[in-house]
Amino acid sequence: MGVEIGKVAKGMSVLTADGAQLGVVADVWIGTDPAETERCDEEVCSRLEVHRGGFPRRTVLYIPSGVIDHVLVASVLLKVDEAAANTMGWTHRPTWLGAK
């Protein structure tokens, strides 16, 4: 488990490199994809589940741990700016997390 993802807690704000707030951490997923024959790394297998927006337009993002730059007391700073974050396809729930 990476040092940075180990510091993340539910309720923390998630900010992009240019200061935009993406949402709030709802869960931290650390694990290994059971379908993989090789051990996968944290970039592939660890995610921050981030809730963005409110009902009825809430979006759930699954942000790979590899894009975490720093973890502060109440927020997680990412290595990517808002424009890049919006093109990453992080709305797809990884299959290794199972159905919700």
N, C-alpha and C positions, 0 to 999 in steps of 0.2 A: 504494500500500500504506500502510495506517495505521501510525502510529508505534507504537502499542501492540501490534498483532498482529505487527509485525516483531521484537518483543522476546521473543515466546513460543517456547519450545523443547520438544521431546519430553521427557517425564518430569516436567514441572512439575505441581504440584497445582492443581486448579481449585476455588476456594472461592466460595460465594455471598456476598451482601452481609451475611447474618446469621451467617457463619462456618462453614457446613456444607460439608464436602468432597464435591464431586460426583464426582470421579474424577481421572484422570491424563491429561495430553495425550499422545495416541498419534501425532498428526500435525497439521500445520497446512496447510490448503488455501487458497491464494490464487489467484483466477482469475476468469474470465468465463464465464458460461453460454453455450455455443456455440449454443443454440437461441434466444437472445434477439436481437432485431434492434437493440435499443439497448444501449449499454454499460451494464452493471449496476454498482451500487456495491458497496462492501465488505460492507455489511449483507446484501445478497442473495448475493454471490458469494464471500465468504471465511468459512471455518469453522475451528473447532478441533474435531478429532476427539478425543473424550474417552472413555476406557474407564472404566466404572463397575462395581465389583464384580469378582468372580473367577469362574472356571470352576466350575460350568456356568451360572451365572446372570449372566454378564457382559452389560452393556448398553452399546451404543455410542451416544454423543450427538454431534450435529453442531451445535455452538453458534456462532451468528452472531457475527462480530467486533464488531458494533455493541453488544453487551451487555458487552464488556470495559470495566471501570472503570479498573483499574490492573494493571500487570505488575511484580511484585517479583522478587527474585533467584531464588526457587524456586517461586513460585506466581502464579497468575492470579486476580485478584479480579473478580467479576462485579457488575453493577449491580442484579441481581435477587436476591431472597431465595430460600430453598430451596422454599417453597411455590409461588412463581411459576415457578421453574425446572422443577418437576415437572409443570407444566401446559402447557409450551411446545410440545410435539410435536417436540422435537429428536431423537427416535429415527429420524426419516425421513431417509434418505440423499438429499441433493440430486441430482437427475438429472444435473446438469452434472459431477458427480464420476465418472460412469460406473459400471458394475457392478464389484463387488469380486470 
